[in-house]
């Protein structure tokens, strides 16, 4: 654009809104710090959102040297009031030195993972950041630090005042949600009931619409038993619980289908004919998902008033600190969080009715007002 008075070329002013993405470090001895730094090392990412890491500049400096990423630049902040756009911000949740034992699971790593999560969650609840991306922690290590939840999903549901959230694993091709999450296999059958499955189907449909912009999503529902029960020969859950829940969902206008046997479903083209897949338990859905989309898969916690994503891998202590961890899933989690936040804003806007009807129009029939 030319300046008429001076005859020089000016750069156009960007009006793009940069959302603040809060990032927890997870277990300090795992790959959380490594994949976070690697995911942010390309400065072009700063044109898409503003990263805010909750942890310690000392920890980031340690991993920066360990990974030999000397060109990784960041700004240190004491709190969210000092966040700067176009920069990687590190909020110092603690100031003390932490003795790291990279590659080992211990109470120290769990304790500081909890501190990082608490600080980020507090700022998220106060609107100081827009979305949350969580690095993986060791459930055993963090529970030694007083964390009384099976995982991030249950913790954030409690903090949000929601009875139960919905875990969805997301990739470019697949969206897999779970009816049950972090419970032993022997407890899965007793944890299933018609009302619970129906609730998850409805929550899944709502998320596919609101968070992913799918107008009329088609949902495939898995059975519990091999071959989806084989008409009751291999189990009665499909006939007594799952099928009735699917039928109730259909009666409410939800495009839910099944129950499908999980093995044959993932092995066929059926997986490409649905917008979402609802599995009955953790490994039934996630084993195939991670086999098909491990590098770029993202864990999304749906049905919460906030947006939270995470990479779909764990702490990977065996490769921590060796510069072997792949950051693609972490970067995908950051971008997906922003995308979902935007989709929710758009969904909210299009459902608003800013124009109040006049007294005359209020007296008209609804059909008369529609054009």
C-alpha positions as CSV (number, residue, x, y, z in Angstrom):
1,X,0.0,0.0,0.0
2,X,1.4,3.4,-1.1
3,X,1.7,6.4,1.3
4,X,0.4,9.2,-0.9
5,X,2.4,11.9,0.8
6,X,5.8,10.2,0.9
7,X,5.3,7.8,-2.0
8,X,6.7,4.9,0.0
9,X,5.3,1.4,0.4
10,X,3.8,0.6,3.8
11,X,3.2,-2.9,5.1
12,X,-0.5,-3.7,5.5
13,X,-1.6,-3.7,9.2
14,X,-2.8,-7.1,10.3
15,X,-6.2,-7.3,11.9
16,X,-5.9,-11.0,12.7
17,X,-6.9,-11.7,16.3
18,X,-4.1,-13.7,18.0
19,X,-5.6,-16.0,20.7
20,X,-3.6,-16.9,23.8
21,X,-2.7,-20.6,24.0
22,X,-1.8,-21.7,27.5
23,X,0.5,-24.7,27.5
24,X,1.4,-26.8,30.5
25,X,4.8,-28.6,30.7
26,X,3.5,-31.9,32.0
27,X,6.0,-34.2,33.7
28,X,9.3,-32.3,33.7
29,X,11.2,-35.6,33.3
30,X,9.2,-36.7,30.3
31,X,9.0,-35.4,26.8
32,X,6.5,-32.6,27.6
33,X,9.1,-29.8,27.7
34,X,10.8,-31.2,24.6
35,X,7.8,-31.4,22.3
36,X,6.6,-28.0,23.5
37,X,9.9,-26.3,22.6
38,X,10.1,-28.2,19.3
39,X,6.5,-27.4,18.4
40,X,7.1,-23.7,18.9
41,X,10.6,-23.4,17.4
42,X,9.4,-22.1,14.0
43,X,8.7,-18.4,14.6
44,X,6.0,-18.4,11.9
45,X,3.7,-19.9,14.5
46,X,3.6,-16.5,16.3
47,X,1.6,-15.2,13.4
48,X,-1.2,-17.7,14.2
49,X,-1.5,-17.5,18.0
50,X,0.4,-16.3,21.2
51,X,1.9,-19.2,23.1
52,X,2.0,-19.0,26.9
53,X,4.0,-21.7,28.7
54,X,3.3,-22.4,32.3
55,X,6.4,-23.6,34.1
56,X,9.8,-22.0,34.6
57,X,12.3,-20.2,32.4
58,X,15.0,-22.3,34.1
59,X,13.4,-25.5,32.9
60,X,13.0,-24.1,29.3
61,X,16.6,-23.0,29.4
62,X,17.7,-26.4,30.6
63,X,15.9,-28.2,27.7
64,X,17.0,-25.6,25.2
65,X,20.6,-26.4,26.0
66,X,20.0,-30.2,26.2
67,X,18.3,-30.2,22.8
68,X,20.9,-27.8,21.3
69,X,18.2,-25.3,20.2
70,X,20.1,-22.1,20.8
71,X,17.9,-20.1,18.4
72,X,14.8,-20.8,20.5
73,X,13.8,-17.4,21.9
74,X,11.2,-16.6,24.6
75,X,10.3,-13.9,27.1
76,X,10.0,-14.6,30.8
77,X,6.9,-13.4,32.6
78,X,5.9,-13.3,36.3
79,X,2.2,-13.6,35.5
80,X,-0.4,-13.3,32.7
81,X,-0.4,-9.5,32.8
82,X,3.0,-9.5,31.1
83,X,2.1,-11.7,28.2
84,X,3.3,-10.2,24.9
85,X,1.9,-10.9,21.5
86,X,4.2,-12.2,18.7
87,X,6.4,-13.8,21.4
88,X,6.8,-17.1,23.2
89,X,5.9,-16.3,26.8
90,X,7.0,-18.4,29.7
91,X,5.2,-17.7,33.0
92,X,7.3,-18.6,36.0
93,X,4.9,-20.6,38.1
94,X,7.8,-21.4,40.5
95,X,11.2,-19.7,41.0
96,X,13.2,-22.4,42.7
97,X,15.7,-24.7,41.0
98,X,14.2,-28.2,40.3
99,X,16.5,-31.2,40.3
100,X,15.6,-33.0,37.1
101,X,16.0,-36.7,36.5
102,X,15.2,-36.8,32.8
103,X,13.7,-40.1,31.8
104,X,12.6,-41.2,35.3
105,X,9.2,-41.1,36.8
106,X,9.2,-39.7,40.3
107,X,7.2,-37.5,42.7
108,X,9.1,-34.4,41.8
109,X,8.1,-34.5,38.1
110,X,4.5,-35.2,39.2
111,X,4.5,-32.3,41.7
112,X,5.6,-29.7,39.2
113,X,3.3,-31.0,36.5
114,X,0.5,-30.4,39.0
115,X,1.7,-26.9,39.7
116,X,1.9,-26.1,36.0
117,X,-1.7,-27.4,35.4
118,X,-3.2,-25.6,38.4
119,X,-1.7,-22.2,37.3
120,X,-2.8,-22.6,33.7
121,X,-6.3,-23.7,34.7
122,X,-6.7,-20.7,37.1
123,X,-5.7,-18.3,34.3
124,X,-8.0,-20.0,31.9
125,X,-10.9,-19.7,34.3
126,X,-10.3,-16.0,34.7
127,X,-10.1,-15.4,30.9
128,X,-6.4,-14.5,30.9
129,X,-5.7,-17.1,28.2
130,X,-8.2,-18.4,25.6
131,X,-7.5,-22.2,25.4
132,X,-5.4,-24.8,27.2
133,X,-3.0,-27.4,25.7
134,X,-1.7,-29.9,28.2
135,X,1.6,-31.8,27.9
136,X,1.5,-35.5,29.2
137,X,2.1,-36.4,32.8
138,X,2.6,-39.7,34.6
139,X,-0.6,-40.6,36.4
140,X,1.4,-42.5,39.0
141,X,3.8,-39.6,39.7
142,X,1.2,-36.8,39.8
143,X,-1.0,-38.7,42.1
144,X,1.9,-38.9,44.6
145,X,1.7,-35.1,44.6
146,X,-1.9,-35.1,45.7
147,X,-3.7,-35.2,42.3
148,X,-6.8,-37.2,43.0
149,X,-8.1,-37.8,39.4
150,X,-7.6,-40.5,36.8
151,X,-6.4,-37.9,34.3
152,X,-6.7,-34.5,32.7
153,X,-10.2,-35.2,31.4
154,X,-11.7,-35.9,34.9
155,X,-9.8,-33.0,36.5
156,X,-11.0,-30.4,34.1
157,X,-14.6,-31.7,34.3
158,X,-14.4,-31.2,38.1
159,X,-12.9,-27.8,37.8
160,X,-15.5,-26.8,35.2
161,X,-18.4,-28.1,37.3
162,X,-19.4,-30.6,34.7
163,X,-20.4,-34.1,35.9
164,X,-18.7,-35.9,33.1
165,X,-16.7,-34.7,30.1
166,X,-16.3,-36.5,26.7
167,X,-12.9,-37.6,25.5
168,X,-12.5,-37.3,21.7
169,X,-9.4,-38.3,19.8
170,X,-9.1,-36.2,16.7
171,X,-7.0,-36.5,13.5
172,X,-7.6,-35.3,9.9
173,X,-9.5,-38.4,9.1
174,X,-10.9,-39.7,12.4
175,X,-12.8,-38.5,15.4
176,X,-13.1,-41.2,18.1
177,X,-15.0,-40.6,21.3
178,X,-15.2,-42.9,24.4
179,X,-18.1,-43.9,26.6
180,X,-15.8,-45.0,29.4
181,X,-12.2,-43.7,29.8
182,X,-9.7,-44.6,32.6
183,X,-11.2,-47.6,34.3
184,X,-10.1,-51.3,34.4
185,X,-11.4,-53.5,31.6
186,X,-13.2,-55.8,34.2
187,X,-15.4,-52.8,35.2
188,X,-16.4,-51.6,31.7
189,X,-19.5,-53.8,31.3
190,X,-20.9,-52.8,34.7
191,X,-20.2,-49.1,33.9
192,X,-22.4,-49.2,30.8
193,X,-26.0,-48.3,30.9
194,X,-28.6,-47.1,28.3
195,X,-28.8,-43.5,29.7
196,X,-25.0,-43.1,29.9
197,X,-24.5,-44.2,26.3
198,X,-27.3,-42.0,25.1
199,X,-25.8,-39.1,26.9
200,X,-22.4,-39.7,25.2
201,X,-24.0,-40.0,21.8
202,X,-25.8,-36.6,22.3
203,X,-22.7,-34.9,23.7
204,X,-20.7,-36.3,20.7
205,X,-23.2,-35.0,18.2
206,X,-23.2,-31.6,19.9
207,X,-19.4,-31.3,19.8
208,X,-19.3,-32.4,16.2
209,X,-21.7,-29.5,15.4
210,X,-20.4,-26.8,17.7
211,X,-16.7,-27.6,17.8
212,X,-16.1,-29.0,14.3
213,X,-18.8,-27.3,12.2
214,X,-20.4,-30.5,11.0
215,X,-24.1,-29.6,10.3
216,X,-25.6,-33.1,10.5
217,X,-23.0,-35.5,11.8
218,X,-23.2,-39.3,11.3
219,X,-22.1,-41.3,14.3
220,X,-21.0,-44.9,14.4
221,X,-21.5,-46.7,17.7
222,X,-19.4,-49.8,18.6
223,X,-20.6,-52.8,20.4
224,X,-18.8,-54.1,23.5
225,X,-18.3,-57.8,22.8
226,X,-16.5,-59.6,19.9
227,X,-18.6,-59.4,16.7
228,X,-20.9,-57.0,18.6
229,X,-22.3,-59.8,20.6
230,X,-23.3,-62.1,17.7
231,X,-27.0,-61.7,18.4
232,X,-26.6,-62.4,22.1
233,X,-24.3,-65.5,21.7
234,X,-21.2,-63.6,22.8
235,X,-22.8,-61.1,25.3
236,X,-26.1,-59.4,25.9
237,X,-24.9,-55.7,26.3
238,X,-25.6,-54.9,22.6
239,X,-29.2,-56.1,22.7
240,X,-30.1,-54.9,26.2
241,X,-28.1,-51.6,26.5
242,X,-26.3,-50.3,23.4
243,X,-29.0,-50.9,20.7
244,X,-31.8,-49.3,22.8
245,X,-29.6,-46.3,23.4
246,X,-28.9,-45.9,19.7
247,X,-32.6,-46.2,18.9
248,X,-33.4,-43.5,21.5
249,X,-30.8,-41.2,19.9
250,X,-32.4,-41.8,16.5
251,X,-35.8,-40.9,18.0
252,X,-34.3,-37.6,18.9
253,X,-33.1,-36.9,15.4
254,X,-29.5,-38.0,15.9
255,X,-27.9,-39.9,13.0
256,X,-26.5,-42.7,15.2
257,X,-25.9,-46.2,13.8
258,X,-24.7,-49.6,15.1
259,X,-23.7,-51.3,17.1
260,X,-20.7,-52.2,14.9
261,X,-17.9,-54.7,15.8
262,X,-14.8,-52.6,16.2
263,X,-12.3,-54.9,14.4
264,X,-14.2,-55.2,11.2
265,X,-15.2,-51.5,11.3
266,X,-11.6,-50.2,11.4
267,X,-10.5,-52.8,8.8
268,X,-13.1,-51.6,6.2
269,X,-14.1,-48.5,4.4
270,X,-16.9,-47.9,7.0
271,X,-14.5,-45.7,9.0
272,X,-14.6,-43.2,6.2
273,X,-18.4,-43.1,6.0
274,X,-19.0,-41.5,9.4
275,X,-18.1,-38.2,11.0
276,X,-17.5,-39.7,14.4
277,X,-17.0,-43.1,16.1
278,X,-18.1,-43.8,19.7
279,X,-16.2,-46.6,21.4
280,X,-17.3,-48.3,24.6
281,X,-13.9,-48.3,26.3
282,X,-10.4,-46.8,26.1
283,X,-8.3,-49.3,24.1
284,X,-11.2,-50.4,21.8
285,X,-11.2,-46.9,20.2
286,X,-7.7,-45.7,20.9
287,X,-5.6,-48.7,19.7
288,X,-6.8,-48.4,16.2
289,X,-6.8,-44.6,16.3
290,X,-3.2,-44.4,17.3
291,X,-2.2,-47.1,14.7
292,X,-3.8,-44.9,12.0
293,X,-3.0,-41.4,13.3
294,X,-0.3,-41.5,16.0
295,X,1.9,-38.7,14.8
296,X,-0.8,-36.0,14.4
297,X,-3.5,-37.3,16.7
298,X,-4.9,-34.9,19.3
299,X,-6.8,-35.6,22.5
300,X,-9.7,-33.1,22.9
301,X,-11.9,-32.8,26.0
302,X,-15.4,-32.0,24.8
303,X,-18.6,-30.9,26.6
304,X,-16.7,-28.4,28.8
305,X,-17.1,-24.6,28.8
306,X,-13.4,-24.3,28.1
307,X,-11.3,-25.7,25.2
308,X,-8.6,-28.1,26.1
309,X,-6.5,-30.3,23.9
310,X,-3.3,-32.4,24.3
311,X,-1.0,-34.6,22.2
312,X,-2.3,-38.2,22.0
313,X,0.9,-39.7,23.5
314,X,2.3,-40.2,27.0
315,X,5.4,-39.1,28.8
316,X,7.7,-41.5,26.9
317,X,10.3,-41.5,29.6
318,X,12.4,-44.0,27.6
319,X,13.2,-41.3,25.0
320,X,13.0,-38.2,27.1
321,X,16.0,-35.8,26.7
322,X,17.4,-37.7,23.7
323,X,16.0,-35.3,21.1
324,X,13.9,-38.2,19.6
325,X,10.4,-37.1,20.5
326,X,8.1,-36.1,17.5
327,X,6.4,-32.7,18.1
328,X,3.8,-33.0,15.4
329,X,1.0,-34.1,17.7
330,X,1.8,-31.3,20.1
331,X,1.7,-28.7,17.3
332,X,-1.5,-30.2,16.0
333,X,-3.0,-29.9,19.5
334,X,-2.2,-26.2,19.6
335,X,-3.8,-25.5,16.2
336,X,-6.8,-27.6,16.9
337,X,-7.5,-25.7,20.2
338,X,-7.5,-22.4,18.3
339,X,-9.7,-23.9,15.6
340,X,-12.3,-25.2,18.0
341,X,-12.3,-21.8,19.9
342,X,-13.0,-20.0,16.7
343,X,-15.7,-22.5,15.7
344,X,-17.4,-22.0,19.1
345,X,-17.4,-18.3,18.7
346,X,-18.8,-18.6,15.2
347,X,-21.5,-21.1,16.4
348,X,-22.5,-18.7,19.2
349,X,-22.7,-15.7,16.9
350,X,-24.9,-17.4,14.2
351,X,-27.3,-18.5,16.9
352,X,-27.8,-15.0,18.3
353,X,-30.8,-13.0,17.3
354,X,-29.7,-9.4,17.6
355,X,-32.9,-7.9,16.1
356,X,-35.8,-7.8,18.5
357,X,-39.2,-8.2,17.0
358,X,-41.6,-5.3,17.0
359,X,-44.9,-5.5,18.9
360,X,-46.7,-6.0,15.5
361,X,-44.4,-8.8,14.5
362,X,-44.7,-10.5,17.9
363,X,-48.4,-10.9,17.1
364,X,-47.8,-12.6,13.8
365,X,-47.6,-16.3,13.4
366,X,-44.1,-17.7,13.3
367,X,-44.7,-19.0,9.7
368,X,-45.6,-15.5,8.6
369,X,-42.3,-14.1,9.7
370,X,-40.2,-16.7,7.9
371,X,-38.9,-15.7,4.5
